[in-house]
Amino acid sequence: MKKIVASLVRYTPLLAVMAIVVFNVLFVTPSFAADLTIQNGANSAQGTDQTADLFGSSGVFKTITNTLLFILGAISVIMIIIGGLRYVVSGGDSSAVNSAKNTILYAIVGVIVAILAYAIINFVIGSFTNGTGTPSGGGSV
């Protein structure tokens, strides 16, 4: 049991990166590939039509943020469960109990940091747009 928990803890960042890469290959890249036209390239070179793609309600930043928050939430729940199992299985060993408590604590701190990051990203995106995906300056470039 300890080897399984140790390997899960050790390889969690690698699994998270692999999940992000797989998600991008399966869902994000095909949606951008459909937009590869000469007209869209010319609009991007002129600086028009990019704000909605980046900051809109279905923009790149929102998609990436929502994906990472979902992955982080799933990993945090798994780590809290693993910490709880380690706490139950510790058998009164003070170092094992302390390690299990640290696992739970770090998972909760990770969730709090992710929520704060989400709030900061929404604040920054809101400062660049007026909520509709258009520049906050009022006009197009």
C-alpha positions in Angstrom: 0.0 0.0 0.0 2.8 2.4 0.9 4.5 1.8 -2.5 1.3 2.5 -4.4 0.7 5.8 -2.5 4.4 6.8 -2.9 4.3 6.1 -6.6 1.0 8.1 -6.9 2.5 11.0 -5.1 5.7 10.9 -7.1 4.1 10.7 -10.5 1.1 13.1 -9.9 2.8 16.1 -11.6 3.7 13.9 -14.6 0.2 12.5 -14.9 -1.2 16.1 -14.7 1.1 17.2 -17.6 0.1 14.2 -19.6 -3.6 14.9 -19.1 -3.1 18.5 -20.2 -1.3 17.4 -23.3 -3.9 14.8 -24.2 -6.7 17.3 -23.6 -5.0 19.9 -25.9 -4.4 17.4 -28.7 -7.9 16.0 -28.6 -10.0 19.1 -28.0 -8.2 22.4 -28.3 -6.0 21.9 -31.3 -8.7 20.7 -33.7 -10.8 23.8 -32.9 -7.9 26.1 -33.8 -7.1 24.1 -36.9 -10.6 24.8 -38.3 -9.7 28.6 -38.1 -6.6 28.4 -40.2 -7.7 30.3 -43.3 -6.0 33.0 -45.3 -8.7 35.6 -44.2 -8.2 34.7 -40.5 -4.5 35.0 -40.9 -4.8 38.4 -42.5 -7.1 39.6 -39.7 -4.7 38.3 -37.1 -1.8 40.1 -38.8 -3.8 43.4 -38.7 -4.5 42.9 -35.1 -8.3 42.5 -35.5 -10.4 39.6 -34.5 -7.9 38.4 -31.9 -9.5 39.8 -28.7 -12.5 37.5 -29.0 -10.4 34.5 -29.6 -8.2 35.2 -26.6 -10.4 36.8 -24.0 -14.0 36.0 -25.1 -16.4 33.6 -23.3 -15.0 30.7 -25.3 -11.5 32.2 -25.6 -8.1 30.5 -25.2 -7.5 31.8 -21.7 -10.9 30.7 -20.4 -10.5 27.2 -21.9 -7.1 26.7 -20.5 -8.1 28.1 -17.1 -11.2 25.9 -16.8 -9.3 22.8 -18.0 -6.5 23.4 -15.4 -9.0 24.0 -12.6 -10.8 20.8 -13.4 -7.6 18.8 -13.4 -6.4 20.5 -10.2 -9.7 19.8 -8.5 -9.6 16.1 -9.5 -6.0 15.8 -8.3 -6.8 17.6 -5.1 -9.7 15.2 -4.3 -7.5 12.2 -5.0 -4.7 13.6 -2.8 -7.2 14.3 0.1 -8.5 10.7 -0.3 -4.9 9.4 -0.3 -4.0 11.5 2.7 -7.1 10.1 4.5 -6.1 6.6 3.7 -2.6 7.2 4.9 -4.0 8.6 8.1 -6.2 5.6 8.7 -3.5 3.1 7.8 -0.7 4.9 9.8 -1.5 2.7 12.9 -0.5 5.4 15.4 3.0 6.0 14.0 3.6 9.7 14.6 5.7 10.2 11.5 3.1 8.5 9.2 0.3 10.5 10.9 2.3 13.7 10.4 3.0 12.8 6.7 -0.7 12.1 6.1 -1.7 15.4 7.7 0.8 17.2 5.5 -0.7 15.5 2.4 -4.2 16.7 3.3 -2.9 20.2 4.2 -1.0 20.6 1.0 -4.0 19.4 -1.1 -6.2 22.0 0.6 -3.6 24.8 0.2 -3.4 23.8 -3.5 -7.1 24.2 -3.9 -7.0 27.6 -2.2 -4.1 28.8 -4.5 -6.0 27.6 -7.5 -9.2 29.5 -6.5 -7.1 32.6 -6.0 -5.4 32.1 -9.4 -8.8 31.8 -11.0 -10.0 35.0 -9.4 -6.8 36.9 -10.5 -7.1 35.6 -14.1 -10.8 36.6 -14.2 -9.9 40.1 -12.9 -7.1 40.5 -15.5 -9.2 39.3 -18.4 -12.1 41.5 -17.2 -9.7 44.5 -17.2 -8.7 43.8 -20.8 -12.3 43.3 -22.0 -15.6 44.8 -21.2 -17.2 41.4 -20.6 -18.2 40.7 -24.2 -14.9 39.7 -25.6 -14.3 43.1 -27.2 -11.5 45.5 -26.2 -12.3 47.7 -23.3 -11.3 50.8 -25.3 -14.6 50.5 -27.1 -13.5 50.1 -30.7 -11.5 47.8 -32.9 -7.9 48.3 -33.7 
